[in-house]
Amino acid sequence: MNSNEAPIIEVVDLVRKFGDRTVLNDISFNVHRGETLVIMGGSGCGKSTLLRHMIGSMKPTSGSVKIFGEEIATMKEREIGRVRQRFGMLFQSGALLASLTVGENVALPLFQHTERSADEIEEIVKQKLQMVGLTGFEDLKPDEISGGMKKRVGLARALALDPELLFSDEPTSGLDPIMTAVVDQLTLKLAHGSHMTAVVVSHDMTSAFRIATRMIMLGHGSIVAQGTPEEIRTSTNPEVHQFINGEADGPIPLNLSQDEHEHHQHVKPRPFVSARFRFHHKTP
Amino acid sequence: MVILLAAKLSAFFDPRVLSFCASAYRILKNYLQLNISLLYWILIAPFTGQFFKISPVFRQMVFIGVRAAPMVALTAFSVGVTLAMQAAHSLQQLGAEIYVPDLVMVTLLREMGPVLIAVIVIGRSGSAVAAELGTMKVSEEIEALEVMAINPVQYLVVPRFLAMLVMLPALTIFGNYIGVFGGWAVCTFALDFNTAGYVLRALQSADTWDLYSGMIKSAVFAWIVITIACNAGLHVEGGAEGVGQATTASVVQALLAMLVTNAVLTGIFFFAV
């Protein structure tokens, strides 16, 4: 890691609001080449929103997001395409095209963005599927394989163009412990071998500590803590402590309070009616 | 008086009216954007080296067009038979049965053919396209395409659009044949026509403009049907329920737009040509 080199990702003062609700508040961080950054935090803390800003599918209310030194927040759709060809993204659900086979899914970016022949592409597809432990699954449709397999195919597709940068949204949720280790090792191998940079959103702490070179913890839309895995592990911040140890009691609130719920006004809290009364159509 | 007027005016600012206007505006804006981007990918992008792939166009032609052929045939045959019987009923009273083939032919070519076959295609292929794209949208597939730097309009909409633009007029010609065949069945088996007489009479009555005006209508309908279906599908929000709503909305919007356009086009052909 060479910190003199310009960072691959540079997020400065990123703010995103949905109506009056601030989802991301003053987020700033850099990611350098070869680093593996893990973003963690409870559900609804803005992890996925932050990721969507980095891949350019959401625009910030204010602030800047630079990928490979190019400002992605103000870019036109066509120019974003050029940047996007340089990174891969693994979606939480895999997001495979249901109408294509597994092999065609992995081949899709190769067919669209390279001039390679069909034979060459077939070879690459085989090799990528082998990397994620799915040799021989080329001709199955996504709905014929399990959720964990879909995710691994999604990873193979994200790696099809040998990207310099990989974004993963919960890469290991839904995988068994062995497959989690395989995916983690793959990420480590790519990070060390081909100096791939990775940004991983995760709340699987075992996997996070295994792959991370740096970690960021989000809470309520802001960065609660950031540092190396060692710094995070020994952090005295009670929120971080609660999160990485998975404790039920602590400063992180479990439920949204009534005030925060007002942003979802279509979800009106129902007055409590016991099931017995509801089923017998009587009012208490 | 003033109060009454104010009350009437304030009805326009009712939140329900306003939200309806807002959603209508949003749909129209999305629709226009889709059309512009569609034209860009078909007409301009190929000259900048970004060709769309041709094989998906044929796949969609099979799905949108070829598989709809049996339904179109059945519909067109029933319509041809009905037209002939209704015409015979009225014309017999005037002793003018000889004009039955004329009526069947002209009505089918100019009006019933394009409109009814568009109705079938809206119900069958338009709704399927809206549901398919909507499902892709809610399962993050569209976003995945975008992140892979594949434009969803180029990859998904262009093949469906071109397929529809070819197949709806083709189905209309096919339907016209079957409809005229239905008319023939009535004329030869129930009225005093022989085949040669029917064909001759039918061909004499129609001129090429009857066919062309029907084809123009059909091409315009194709444009309307597929862009409305794709627009509804690409802007689905809210899971499976949203897909259902978008599918229904696409059928309703496409039917209304198609019928209104039909009236406008008929008006143009009637007064201007």
Interface residues (C-beta under 8 A of the other chain):
Chain A: I55 S57 E77 I80 G81 R82 R84 Q85 M89 F91 Q92 S93 A95 L96 L97 A98 S99 L108 P109 Q112 H113 R157
Chain B: E132 T135 M136 S139 E140 E141 E143 A144 L145 E146 V147 M148 A149 I150 N151 Y155
